[in-house]
Amino acid sequence: MRVWFVGAAAAAGLLAFGLAGCSDGGAKTKVAQANQVVVEGTSVTASGCVRPVEKTNCLVVKGRGGGYYDISSANPAPDLSKGVAISLQGTDRGKNTQCGRELTDVKFSYLGIQCGATTTPASAEAEKADKTKTSKAG
């Protein structure tokens, strides 16, 4: 009988402790903590070739993970006619655009690394057709 009483008291104590943690002042679940995260701005450094995105006014640079950074807010915008890569620093405030992860406060400098020509899929197809015609004619 005494063992049952001690076990019941221990269970009641644990239950009370567990319920106290569920109140507003207690511990929060990981989901609740994740929902309350406020992105203040993460500094981002990247480098690469700037590419325009078709049918938009976006300029993007490919990031390390394979995703794209939308640097359209850069003022002045990188000069695509230079055809060289840039090194950039910006702030990621946690917003995605139709073109990629938006960076604000973008500062960049040109690198001496030549970028390939920026061709659209339509111009690439035309270029391929021209090469085919040339090889058949010769």
C-alpha positions in Angstrom: 0.0 0.0 0.0 2.8 2.4 0.9 4.5 1.7 -2.5 1.3 2.6 -4.3 1.0 5.9 -2.4 4.6 6.9 -3.2 4.1 6.1 -6.9 0.8 8.0 -7.0 2.4 11.1 -5.3 5.3 11.0 -7.8 3.0 10.7 -10.8 0.9 13.6 -9.5 4.0 15.7 -9.0 5.2 15.0 -12.5 1.7 15.8 -13.9 1.6 19.2 -12.0 5.1 20.0 -13.2 4.2 19.1 -16.8 1.0 21.2 -16.7 2.9 24.2 -15.3 5.2 24.1 -18.4 2.2 24.4 -20.7 1.2 27.8 -19.4 2.3 31.0 -21.2 5.2 31.5 -18.8 6.5 28.0 -19.2 8.5 26.2 -21.8 7.3 26.5 -25.4 7.3 23.8 -28.0 9.8 23.9 -30.8 7.0 24.7 -33.2 5.8 27.7 -31.2 9.4 28.9 -30.9 9.9 28.5 -34.7 6.7 30.5 -35.4 8.0 33.4 -33.3 11.4 33.7 -35.0 11.8 37.2 -36.4 14.3 37.5 -39.2 16.2 40.7 -38.5 18.5 40.4 -41.4 21.3 38.0 -42.2 24.4 39.2 -44.0 25.1 37.4 -47.3 28.3 37.3 -49.3 28.3 35.7 -52.7 30.0 35.9 -56.1 29.1 34.9 -59.6 27.7 36.0 -62.9 24.6 38.2 -62.9 21.8 36.9 -65.0 18.5 38.5 -66.1 15.4 36.4 -65.6 13.2 36.1 -68.7 9.8 37.9 -68.6 10.7 39.7 -65.4 12.9 42.7 -64.3 14.9 40.5 -62.0 18.7 40.2 -61.8 20.0 37.1 -60.1 23.2 35.6 -58.9 23.5 31.8 -58.1 24.2 31.0 -54.5 26.3 28.2 -53.0 23.3 25.9 -52.4 22.1 26.2 -56.0 19.4 28.7 -55.2 19.3 32.2 -56.6 19.7 35.6 -54.9 17.5 38.3 -56.4 19.7 41.4 -56.5 17.2 43.6 -58.4 17.3 46.2 -55.6 21.0 47.0 -56.2 21.4 50.7 -56.9 23.1 51.1 -59.3 22.4 47.8 -60.9 25.4 45.7 -62.2 26.2 46.5 -65.8 25.6 43.3 -67.7 27.4 44.5 -70.8 30.7 44.2 -69.0 30.3 40.4 -69.0 32.2 39.9 -65.8 31.3 38.3 -62.5 30.7 40.3 -59.3 31.4 39.8 -55.7 28.5 41.0 -53.6 27.3 41.7 -50.0 23.7 42.1 -49.1 21.1 41.5 -46.4 18.7 38.6 -46.5 15.5 39.6 -44.7 13.8 36.3 -45.3 11.7 37.3 -48.3 11.4 35.2 -51.5 10.5 36.7 -54.8 9.5 35.1 -58.1 13.2 35.1 -59.0 14.8 33.9 -55.7 15.8 35.0 -52.3 15.6 38.8 -52.1 18.7 40.7 -51.0 18.6 44.3 -49.9 21.4 46.8 -49.3 23.3 45.2 -52.1 26.9 46.4 -52.5 29.0 44.8 -55.3 32.3 45.0 -57.1 33.4 43.7 -60.5 35.7 40.7 -60.6 38.1 40.0 -63.5 36.3 36.7 -64.3 34.6 36.6 -67.7 31.0 35.3 -67.7 29.5 33.3 -70.6 27.1 35.0 -72.9 23.6 35.3 -71.5 21.3 33.6 -74.1 17.6 33.1 -73.8 16.2 29.6 -74.7 14.7 31.1 -77.8 18.0 32.6 -79.0 19.8 29.4 -78.0 17.5 27.4 -80.3 18.1 29.9 -83.2 21.8 29.6 -82.6 21.6 25.8 -82.7 19.6 25.9 -85.9 22.1 28.2 -87.6 25.0 25.8 -86.7 23.0 22.9 -88.2 22.4 24.9 -91.4 26.1 25.8 -91.6 27.2 22.2 -91.2 24.8 20.9 -93.8 25.8 23.6 -96.3 29.5 23.0 -96.0 
